[in-house]
Amino acid sequence: MTLEEKGAYIELLMMQFNRGHMDEHMITHMVGHMWDRIKCKFKQDQDGLWYNQRLDEEKLKRKNYTESRRSNLSRDNKDKKMNKNNIKHMDSHMDSHMENVNRDINISNKEKGGAGGKGMSQPDKIELLYKAAMNKLTEKKSPLIQDPDMITAVREFIEYRVTAWAHKPFTVKAAELMATSLIRLSMNNLKAAMKIIHRSIEMSWQGLFALPQDEWDRIRREQRQDSGYVPAEKKSSKTAHMGPQNRGGSPATAAEILNALKQRKQKETE
């Protein structure tokens, strides 16, 4: 795919993720004539709407996974319910106070990261933060955004962060820094990036953190096996049984081996 085709493909994946299956009017409005080139990546449902099958499957799997993590987190924090209620009471009090003080601040200022979308509904806030993270990955020209699983995982982490850590502010600026951290911690390695996100959700962490060295070693081993890479020591062991070689690097003939043995014996007798 050309860069232009990749860009159109990613735009349609994002639109499907946000709005569901798409009609041709929506598609052509978004990508224009590029639709004819990438049409093969999508299927039609019984209503004649277009969709990417893998993205649909991954979206459902991630949704079920996130809900199970959220349920586990809720059970783990049951003993801290009283403390959380106190925190929520203080947050509500401060939110009300700050909304009165800043009632003249418009939504455009909030989207720049100052208020982090305060006053927006939760789905709108998730959408705002998701777009901010994806725009930062695009701005950094990260190859991570070319994978549908990665696009789903980024949104999944933002949904988890907004809902499970509702009492902790998460601004547009924080979402952009999260995307930058993902690039830095994963070094644009897709498997590493997925593990970093899933690990944070599984451990109920507030942010993203570096993988331990043994995880990196495992990822590199898997990628070497997938690519058919053979370590240097194994290559040398394969050629060790081939016998002597001449100066040109090809296997030596029987006459050359015999001549070499004679010369060695002459040197020993001298």
Secondary structure, 3 states (H helix, E strand, C coil): CCHHHHHHHHHHHHHHHHHCCECHHHHHHHHHHHHHHHHHHCEECCCCCEECHHHHHHHHHHHHHHHHHHHHHHHHCHHHHHHHHHHHHHHHHHHHHHHHHCCCCCHHHHHCCCCCCCCCCHHHHHHHHHHHHHHHHHHCCCHHHHCHHHHHHHHHHHHHHHHHCCCCCCCHHHHHHHHHHHHHHHCCCHHHHHHHHHHHHHCCCCCCCCCCHHHHHHHHHHHHHHHCCCCHHHHHHHHHCCCCECCCCCECCHHHHHHHHHHHHHHHHC
